[in-house]
Amino acid sequence: MKAIDLKEIFESGQQENIQAYLNFLDPLEVVDLFYLIDEEHYQVILDSLDDEELAGIFPLFEKSLFDEIIEILTPEKILTVFNLLETDDAAYLLKMLSEEQMHNLLPQLQKEKQIKRILSFPEESAGSIMQTEVCLLREGMTCKEAVESIRRQKKTLGKVNNSYVVDEERKLIGVVHLDDLILAAMGEGIATITKPLKYYVTPEEDQEEVAQSFSKYDLNFLPVVDKDGILLGQITFDDIQDVIEEEASEDILAYVGVSSEESIGDVNPNRLKLALGRFPWLIFSISASFVTGYILTFFEGTVTNAIIFASFVPLIMNTTGNVGTQTAMIITRSFALGANEFGQFRLPLMREFSVGLIMGIMAGATTYLMIVLLYGDMMVGVRVGTTLVVSMSAAALFGMLIPIGFKKAGVDPAIASGPLVTSFCDMLSVSLYLGIILGLGKIF
């Protein structure tokens, strides 16, 4: 709908029109609506949504918008909405509040104990994103007793897709799927339809590794158990989908040297903080350019036709940098998909080096022919063409080794895929170019 139409709807003051319009929107569209209208109309939307609808859109807010909404709502309304949230969503949103707000709100929540447990786990761990609302069945139940138990639990749990079978100590035994339960004879024991769980995670496991397990084994859910096998909660696919998007965004932002805290959805960011966050990589790039420029000074007084040779420096830097960046992105993507051991990259390492060598030969031969045709100087063509072969092969090699080195050092390899590789390849290509010019100059 056009912005002018929205303005007319909300400025009309007719609650019936506003309510009718909101009824056509799903939760994501309601959230988007806050970004399209003036802040003075926020209250109108909030008043038009019931408590359950508010609970449905709360986890979808960016932090800056969430802060504004919290300022508008009364403490009683906030408490009501938080009590309707699943434990993982409540824990996630509590982290957005100030320490004072969290301290005041948390003790009033009905699921305070479960939420505190989630908050106690490290940031970005499996425990920090799990939900404690799980449907439990005791071993030894009949299918009829299991159905009755699920009906009782559903009143408080809401949606139930799977039920976990546990012993008296809450140790995980297996899982019962609803379709199996419906088709089973009611007098049978649930042991006949209980399936063992091949995959589960501990609360300390990193959320990125959890996401890789979901993708690798095509899972819809994963139970979370402690070291003794006690069931703590579960992670569902919709929860891990947010993690996958978050990790992908972090990698993309790190690739261009931008902090993962930045978001396009942040309607009122601290611009100075954003600039300071991006500035370190800018300083690095400037410093690397100075080093590259210093290397170029060796052309002066040592190379005949220095101007002609220097004119090809941008070509060499760009082609070499592109090869290095492409290879670094491939290896970073491999890490994101679960490849962690160096042995897994031995064959890809040779493959990328070979691809870089082939591209270098092709680029070198093409450049040689163009230089001969345009300048009529075979020796300039030989030097430039040789540099492209060597530098592009080396760029492909180092484009893999640098992210692997970062991974081994415990640093996010995505950081290596942007400014670092580009700057390194610039210095490498110029150094090789100068060395080849001077080296071949002595031979010929």
N, C-alpha and C positions, 0 to 999 in steps of 0.2 A: 504493500500500500504506500502511496506517495506521502512524503512528509507533510504536505499541506492538508491531506485527509486526516492524518493523525492529529494535527494541530486542531482541526475543526472538532474532532470527536472529543478531545480532552478539554478543550476550552468551552464546549457547549454546556458542561456541567450536568448533563443528563446521565444519571447513573445507569439507567436502563440501556442506553446506547453503548456505554463503556463496557458494561457487563456482557452484553451481546457480542461485542467485538472480542473480548477476552475469551469467551467460550469457544471461539474458532481457533484459538492458538494452543499449541502444545507447550510444555514447559520451556524448551529451548527458545521458542519464539517469544514467550513472555519475557525471558531474560534479555533477549535482543531488543525488546521494546524499550527497556530502560535506557539503552544507548541512543535511542532515536527521539526521545521526548525530553522536555525540559525537566529539571530536578523538581520544580514546583508541582509536577503532576505525579511524582513517585507515590505520594500518599494515596492518591486516587486508586492506583493499581493495587497497592497493598491492602486497602480497605475492600477491594472487590474480590480478593482471593480468600478462601477459607484456610484454616490452619493446615490441613493436609496438602493443599495446593502450595502453600508457602514452603512447607517442608520439602516438597518435590523440587522446588527451584533453588532453595538455599545452597545446596552443594555445587550449583552451576555458576555461582557468582565469582567474578574475579575479585581479588582482595580489596581494591580501591572501591568498587561498587558495593561489596559486602559491608565495608566500613560505613558507607553512607546510609545503607539500609538499616544497619544496627542503630545508628543515631536517630532514625525516624521512629522505629518501633519502641513500644513501651517494654520495660523489663518483664512484665507479665506475659506479653505476647512472645517475646524472645524465649522465655522459659517453656511456654507451651509448644512452640515450634521445635525446639531442641529435643524435647521429650518424645516427639514424633519421629525423629531421625533415627536411622540405623546407627549402631555404635561407631562404625568406621567413619561415617559421614560426620557424626557429632564430634569425634576426636579431631578430624581434619579441620572443621570449622572453629573449634575451640582454639586451635593453634593460631588462627587469624586474629583472635581477640587480644587485647592488651592483657598483661599479667593481672592487673586489678580486675578487669572484667571476667577473666577466666576464674580467678580466685573466688569471685562472688557467685558466679553461675554454676560452677561444677558441683558444689555440695548440694545444690537444689535439684539436680537431675535424678530421675528415677533409676537410671543405669549408671550411677556414679562409679560403682566398683568396677564394672566392665570397662568403662571408658578410661578410668585411671590406669588399668592394666595395659590398654592399647597405648596410652601416652607414655608409659614407662619404657617402651621399647625404643631402640635407636631410630633416628630419622631415616626414612627410605629403607626400612627393614620390612620383612614379611609381617611381623607383629604389629607394625605401625599402620598397616593398611587392611588388616583382617577385620572381619565382623564377628562378634561373639554370638550373634543370634543364629543358633543352629538347632535343628530338630533332632532330638536324641531318642533312641529306642534302647531299652535294656535287653541284653541277651537273655534268651529263654522265653521271650514273649511269643504269643501266637500271632498270626497275621491279623486276626480280629482285634486283639488287644493293641496291636501296632496302629491299626486304622483309627481306633478310638483315641489313642495317645496323640496321633498327628492332628486330629480334629481339635483337641484341646489346645495343643501348642500353637496351632495356626492363628488362634485368636490374638496371641501376643506377638508371634513371629511375622505374621503377614504371609508373604509368598513362601511356599515350601516346594522345592523340587527334589531334594534328596534328604534322606534321613540317615544319620550315623548310628551304628550299633556300638554300644560301649558296655563295659562291665561295671561293677559296683563302684570301682575307683575312677570311673570315667576314662579308662584306657580304651583307645580306639581299636575296634575289632574289624569293622568293615562298613559297607554302605548298602542301603536298600533303596532302589529306585522305585518311584511311585507306580510306574507302569507294571513292574514285576509284582508289586504288592496288590494292585487291582486285579491282576489275572490269577493270583494264587488262591488256593482254597483257604477259607478263613480259619479252618481248624488246624492248619499246618503251622509249624514253628517258623519264625522268621529266619532261622539258621539255614533253611532250604533255599532262601532267595537272597541271603546276604552275600555280597561280593567283596572279596578282599581288595584292599587299596594298594596299588602298585606305587603310587606317587603321593608324597606328602612333603611338607616343608616344616622347618623349625622357625620359631619367631625371629631368630637372629639373622636368618638368611637375607641377603640383599634383594631388594625388590626387582632389580634388573635381572637377576638370576631366576627369580620366580616367573617373570614375564617370558624368559627364554624357555622355561619348562612348559608353560602354557602353549607356546608356539610349537615347540619341538614335538610334544606328545598330543597336541590337538585336544586340550582339556577344556572343560566347562567350569570346573571348580577344583580347588586343592584344599584339603584339611591342613590346619596348622596344629602341630603337636609339640610338646616339650620333650626334653631328653628322656623322660620316663614313658613316653607314649601317651600322655594325658592329652585329650582333645581340648584345645584352647579356643578354636574358632575356625573360620574358613575364609578363603579368598575366592571370589567368583570372577567370571570372565569380565563382567562389566566394570569391576574394580580394577582389574589388571589392564583393561583397555586404556584407562586413564594414565596408568603408569607407562604403557608403551608410547602413548602420545607425548607424555612428559619427557621420557628419555630421548625420544626422537628429536623433540624440540631442543633439548639440552645439547645434543650432538650437533645439530644444525647451527645453533647459536655459537657454540664453542668453535665450530669450523671457521666462522667469520670473526672470532675474537670478541664476542658479545656475551655478557653475563647471562646465565640461565634464569636470573630473577626478572629479566625484562619480559614484558608481555604487551602485545599490541592491544589487548583488551583493557589495559590499565588506563582508565579515563583521566586520571590526575596524577601522573608520575612526577617524581622529584627529578627534574631535568638535569640539575647539577650532578646528582648522584649517578644518573645514567651516563653522563659525559665522563665522569671520573672512572666509571667502571670500564669504559671502552678505551680510555687514554693509555693504559700500560702497553697494549699491543701497538698503538700508534707510535709510542716512543720506541718500541722495539723495531718497528718497520723503518722509522727515521734513522735509527742507529745502524741498522743493517744497510740502508742506502748509503750512509756515509762510508761504511767499510767497502761497499761495492765501488763507490766513487773513488776511494783511495786506491783501489786496485787498478782502476782505469787510468790513474795518473802515470802508471808505468808505461803507457803508450808513448808519452811525451819523451822525445829524444832518443828512444830506443827502437822505434818501429818506423820503417819507411812507409809513406802513404797512410799515416796514422788516422787521418780524417776519414778515409775510405773504410778502413778497418773498424773505426769507432761507429760508423753509421750502421753497422750490422749488429751492434750490441743489443738494441731493443729486440730485434728478431730472435737472437739466441736466448735472451733472458725469458721472453714470453713463451717460446716453445718448450724450453726446459722446465719452466715453472708450471706450465699446464700438465706436462707428463708427471711431474712429481706430485702435484695436487690430486690428479686423477687416481694415481696409485695409492696415495695416502687415504683417499676416501674409500677405496675398495677394501683396504685392510681394516679401516675403522668400522665399516659396515660389517665385515666378517666378525669382528669382536662383538658387535651388537647382536649378531645372530648366534653367539655362543662359542665361537672358536677362541681358545685361550692358550693352548700349548704351542710352543715354537715349532714343534714337529709338524703341526697341522699346516704350517706356512712354508715348509721347505719346497714343495712342488710349486705352489703359487709364487714363491720367491723367484724361482727359475723361470716360471712362465712370464711374470711381469718384466723381468730383466730381458728376456728374449723379445717380448713385445716392444719394449723400449728400444732395443737394438734394431729391430726391424723398422720401427717408425723413424729412428735416427738415420738409418741408411736411406730410407725413402725421402726424408726431409733433406738430408745432406745432398743426395744426388739431384733433387729438384732445385735446390738453392745453387748448387754448383753450375748447373746448366743455365739458370737465369743470370747468374753473375757473368758467365762467359759471354752470353748473348748481349747483355746490357752494357757491361764494362769492358769486355774483351780481355780480361785478366784472369788467366787460368790459376795462377798461384793464390790470388785472393779467394777464388772459388774453392780451391783445395783446402785452404786453412779454415774457411767458414764451414764448408761441408764436413770436414773432419771433426770440427768442434761440435757440430750438431750430433754426429754419430756417438761421440764419447759422452757428451753432457746429457743427452736424452737417455742413454743407457744407464748412466750413473744416477740420474734423477729417478728413474723407475726403481732402482735398487734402494736408494736412500728413502724414497717415498714409502717403502715398506718397513725399512729398518727403524726409522724414527718413531712411528707409532708403536711398533713392537717394543722398542726401548722404553717409551713412556709407560706402556702397559706393565712391563716388568718392574718399573720403578714405582708403580702404584698410582700413576697420574693418568687422568682421563685422556686416552689416545686421540679423542676428537680435537683436543687443543692443538695437536701436532698437524692436523690436516689443513690448516688455514695459513695464518701469517707466518708460522715457523717454517714450514716446508717451502713456502713461496720465497721467503727471504733467504733461506739456506741455498735453494736452487739458483737464485740470482747470483750469490757470491760464488758458488761452485762453477756456474757456467762461465762467468767472467774470468775467473782464475784459470780455468781450463783453456779458454779462448786465448788469453795472453800467453799461457805456457806453450800452446800449440803454435802460435804465431812466431814466438821467439825460437822455439825448438826447430821448426821447419825452416826458419830463416837461416839457422846455422848449417842445416843439412844442404839446403839449396842456395 
